[in-house]
Amino acid sequence: MAANQTLYVNNLNDKINVETLKKSLREVFAAFGGIIDIIAMKSLKRRGQAWIIFKEVSAATNSLKSLQGFPFYNKPMRIAYAKTKSDVVAKADGTYVERPKKIVKREDLRKKATNVAHAPPEIKTVSTPAPAASQKSIQDRIGWNPNQTTTKSATGGGKPAEPNRTLFVENLPPEATDTMLSMLFRQYPGFQEIRLIPGRNVAFADYQNEYQAGMAMQGLQSFEMTPDVRLQLSYARK
């Protein structure tokens, strides 16, 4: 599929309210560039999918590469370039052509109703669907795990904390400073602040939402601050 400004996203959680879904999609995708519009529909046939229309092709490309398989409301997103140019883009570049409306004749409707009435009863068969890629296999492929942690958290150990917008950063070198850590964590979209805890070699990194925090954790897990020191990241306990 040729690269273009519009991305087609499917395998979305269809139990999420459409307006909430659009707002959350904007929070995640806007980190990569300006968005013209997000289209998601309420109809049963169109649930679980959306179209993200960017201002720039480069922004669409970057988000496609970065967010492919990203766990969004507990389901990995499947992202591709849209097959056709969206109307809003076509109108902007002067290539828009109005689509002809399909006219359904009454005779066709009557014929269809007659054919249905005389059709033999449908015999339902149960087919085994092809196995879908599991969440684990997708996570392995993209190196993403929303609950990843290399050791038990110093905040209490045991069961990992639920995904949230704050990361707990462990195993910092003694020379680590707020400025040094801010420069490191601000590389990832949505960064807000770093809070270094004096004398404990730990810190907290705040992002705008849990998705952006997860992206930072994915990118910086086991990052070598020095040749002998690797960062250990987990979600902070609330």
N, C-alpha and C positions, 0 to 999 in steps of 0.2 A: 504494500500500500504506500502510495507517495506521501511524503511528509506534508502536512498542512496545518492550519491553525486550529482545527477542531479534532478533539479526541473523543472516541467512543469508549465509555467505561461500563463494564457489566460485571455480573456476579456480586452486585451490591445487595446489602441486607434489605429485603423487600418489606420487612416489618416496621421499618423506620418511616415516620411521617415525612412526606415529600418536602415540606418546607424545612424541616430539621435536616434532612438529607442534603438539600441544596446548600444550606448554611455551612454544614460541616465540610462538604466538598470544597466550597470556596475557601474555607480556612486552610485546608491542606494544599490545594493547587495554587492559590494566590501567592504562595511563597516563591513560585518560580517565574512569575510575571503577571502583567495585567490581564484581567479576564473581562471579556465583553459580555458574556452571558453563560448561564448554566441551565440546561434544559433537562427536566426530569418530570415524568408524567404519573398521574394517579391510576390510570387504567390498568387492569389486570395484565393485559398483554405487554404493557410497557414497563411494568415494575421491575426493579432490580437493575436498571440501566440508566445512564445519563450521558449527556453530551456537554463537554467543556469547550467553550470557544474562547481562545486566547487572542490577544492583540497581535502577537508575534509568533511565527512558526518556531523560532528558536526556543521560546518558552514552552510551547507544546512538546517539543522534542525532549527538552531537559526533564520535564515532569514525567513524561512517558518512561524514560530510562530510569529515573530515580524511584518512581512509585509503583512500578510493575510488581505485582504480588504483595503490595503493602496491605497489612491487615487493617481493614476499615470496618468498624462495627463487627469485629470478629470474623470477617470474611475477606480473603485475599482478592484485591481488585485485579481485574483483567482489563488491560488498556491497549487500544489500538488507534491508529489514525482513522478518522471517519472516511467512509467510502466516497461521499460526495461533499462538495463545498456547502457550508451552511448558508441559509438565506441571508442572514445578517452580514456575512462576509461578502457574499456575491453582490448585495446591494451597495456595499461600501466601495467595491472595486469596479462597479459598473457592468458586471457580467450576469446580473440576475435576470432570469427569464421565468415568467409566471407559469406554473405547472397547469396543464389543462385539467379541468375537473372531470371526474369520471361520472358519466350520466347512466343511471340504471333505469332501463325501460320497465314499464309495468308488465309487459309480456314476458320479459326475462324472469321477473319475480314469480309470475304465475307458473312458468315452466319449472323453475327451481322447486317451488312448493309441491307441484305434481310429482316430480321425480323423487322427492324425499318421501312423499306419501306412499309411492309404489316401490320404494327401494326395499330390498330384503333386510331383515333385522341385522343389526351389526353384531358380529361375534367378537367379543372382547378377548384379547389375548394378553397375557402378562409377559412382558419382555424384561429381561435383565439389563438394566442400563450399564453402559460402559463405565468402569470405575473412574471416578473423577480424581484429579490430583489432590492428594491430601494436604491439609494445612502444613503438616510436618515436611513433606517433600518440597513444597514451595518455599518454606522457610529455609530448608537446607540449600536450595538452589540459589536464593538471593542473600543468604547469610543473615537473615532477619529472624529474630525471636523476641517478641514483645516482653517476655519474662526472662530474658537472658541475664545471667549473673554468674561470674566465675567462682565466687565463694559466698559463704553465708554473709549476709549483711551485718555490719558492725552495729546496726540499730536494733539487733535482736536475734538475727539468724532465723533458721526454720523456713517456713513457707514464704516464697517471694511476695513482695507487696503488689497490690493491684496496679495496673498501668495508670499513671497520672502525669501531671505536667512538670513535676519536680524530680530531678535525678539526684541520687546519692552517689557522691564521688569519693572512692577510697584509694588508699595506697599512694597518696601524693608525696612527692619528694619534699624534704624540709625547706628547700629554697623556693617552693611554689608561692606565688603571690596572687592577689586578686586580679591585677592587670594581666599577668601571664595566663591565668585561667580564662579570663574574659575573652582574650584574643583567640584562645583555642575554641571555646564553645560558641562564640558568636559567628563562626563559620557556617553554622546550621540555622535555617530559618526559624523565626519565632523566639530567638533568645531574648531573655529579659534581664536577668542578673545572676551573678555568682556570689555565694556567701561562704567564705572560707572560715572554718572553725579553728581558731588559734590553738597551737600545741597538740592537735589531734590528727593532723595529716589527712583530714577529710573536708569535704565541702558539699554545698547544695547548689545545683544549677537549675534555674527556673526558666520554663518556656511558656509560650502562650497556651498550648494545649498538649494533650498526651501524645498525639500523633507526631508533633514536632519533637517532643522530648524523646520519643522512640527512635526517630531518625538519627538524632544526635548520639543516642546510646549505641545504635547499630554502627555508626561511623567511628566512634571513639573508644569502643570496648577494646581493652588491652593496648591502648595507644602508649607508645614509649615516650614518656616524659624525659627520661634519661636512658642510657644504655642498660641500666640495671633496674629501672622502675617502670612498671606497666600499670596503667589506670584500671581500676575495677569499678564498673558502673552498674547500678541497679535503680529501680524506682524507689523513691523515698517512701517510708512508711508514714501514714497520716495519723 
